[in-house]
Amino acid sequence: MNHGGSGLPDPGGADLVTAPESPAGPRVEMRPEGWRLVDRRGLLKAAGMAAAAVPSAALLAACGGGSSGSGSRAVRIGMVSPQTGALRNYADVDNHVVERMRNHFKDGIRVGRNTLPVEIFVRDGQSDRNRAASAAADLIFTDRVDVVLVGGTADNVNPVSDICEAQGVPCISSAVPWEAWFYARGGDPQRPFVWTYHLNWGMADLRAAYRGLWSPLEVPRSVALLLPRDQEGDAFANVDYGLPKLGEEGFQIVGNPADYRYNVDARSYSSIVQNIVENEVSIIAGVPNVTDFSAFWRELNAENYRPHIVCLSRALLFRDDLQAFGTAAKGFSTEVGWSPRHQFRSYLTQRTAEEIAAEYNDDKGRPWPRAAQRSHQVVISDVP
């Protein structure tokens, strides 16, 4: 996990590095490419050992086998989802996948020689870092879950991961560039996290996608960045592995970091807009939220300026958000990590990506959103 692709600083050195042994954690190996290999059996074993670290989590008593009995309690899966607030659009997909998994596990799950019931608990992170952390604590200490799942921007993922790491409860996360998850949490490649695991692309993958999208187009290669001062913005702005490295890959990044960083919920983007107009920038890229991008776009439109390419993460995830831009959204683009055309089949349900998307369409009456990639990854059911 934590695959960052090629071209990133080597966190593991030239040779394979085995992380320090932990009596409570699974075996973890660092690869020179930036991969972190996790022993799957060790991870499951670690989940069963969490009871020793967290008194409130009486975990999978029957995981190792033993006699079957009606006294075996349920396997408890917790999920922190932004059901309310600015990130609430994620909840639509979260709730769809959770209900499907509740139906899939209605007869329980086979663990060793036992069949155990499965319970899924969802807590609202309220699109707020502090509330997300509180929701994770509620899952651990009140719902006594065995594993916590989370996704949907670093503001939701990182505080939940930190709580789980501190309390010794396994956590699986997604939908954040791995650098924004790892480095923003103080990650050290020589001593990987023990309880928290992440599945997502990295900045090298994103840059490769952008190059593939932009290079065939006959437009100037000047790029302006639109990056908030938050943990994802920090990863995108990093000169060693973020979008500024596009300057070494055939594109011109206009301005310096002070020219393209802004505070979340900023009242004005005039300096960034001025930089774009004065330099006749052709491409705008970054990771704003939809509220900030809307405000920026209004200011840019007031200058009667239209770039050739607008390519953004986060702001362009959801159909409802795009509809608010009307015809102005024509030509906007974003990376795609999962789609109905991906040739994968769920290891759990055996459904194809196309079948999963069609099921959502039938249930909701609207197309499958790209953000569904995250929900299926973290609900450990339909990982492509």
Disulfide bonds with the S-S distance in Angstrom:
none
